Amino acid sequence: MKIAHIIISGSWAGSEACAFSIANKQAETDEVYIIVREGDNFKKLDYLKKTSPKLNLICFPKNKNSMQIIDELSNLLPCDLDIIHTHLGTA
């Protein structure tokens, strides 16, 4: 399956930890993408430390708003995704 998780809160707490845990596990057998946005205290390198080598990380800078991210994702994600899972209200 091809799965995308979108969690663009820009921070790291329980929801982000849960989403990364699920995505990392799914990436063992499926093609999985996780889309995040940097925050004041959580940068791309911080997300990379939480990402398994099989998980595809797409990280946006914090100055991108939700609509800009969604617009850009159409060019970055495969068009034949099976599941798009949004996490939290900002996605």
N, C-alpha and C positions, 0 to 999 in steps of 0.2 A: 504494500500500500504506500501511497504518497500522502504524507500528513504534514500540515503546517500548524504550529502553535504561535499565536500572537499575544505577547504580553509586554505592553509598551509603557509600563508604569514608571520606568526610569529608576527603580530602586531594587533592593533585595530584601525580601521578607518571606513570610510563609507561602504566599501565593506563587511567588517566583521560584522558590525552592521546590514546591510541589510540581510546577510546570516543567522545570528542568529535570526533575527526577523521572517524571513520566516520559518526557521526550528522549532522554538518554536511554531509558529502557526500550522504548519503541525502536530507537535507531539501531538496536542490535539485530533486528530482523527486517526493518522497513526503511524507506527513504524519508527522513524526517528533517524538517526545517523548524527553527525557532527564531522568531522575530522579536527583537528587543529594541529599546531606546535607552541611550545613556542618560544618566542623571547627574546631579551635582556630585554625589559621592560614589557613583558606581559607573565605571567606564568599560569600554570594550574588553580590555585586558582582564577585568574582574569577571566578566561573563565567560570569557574564554577559559578561565580556570575552572568553571563549573560545567564545561561542555566536553562530552566525550568526543574522541576523534571521528566517530561515525556520524555525529550530529552536525547538520549544516546550520551555522549561526549567521544570521543577518542582523547587523547592528546599525541603528540609525543614530545620528547625533541628536543631542537633547533639544536643539533648536527646531527640529522638524515636528510639526503638529500631526495629529492623528490622520487627518485627511491627506496631507502630503505623503505620509508613509503608505497609506492604502493606495494612492495613485502610483507610487513608485514600485510597489510590490507586484503590480501586474507585469512589469518588465523583468522582475527578479525571480519569481516563482514559476514552476512548471504550470502550464494551463490545465493539466489533467490531474490535479490534486483530488484525492478521494475524500479527505477530511480537512476542514479548516476549523480549528478550535481557538476561539478567542477567550482570553482570560481577563477578568476585571472590566470595569466600565469604560476605560479609555480605549479599548480595542473596538 
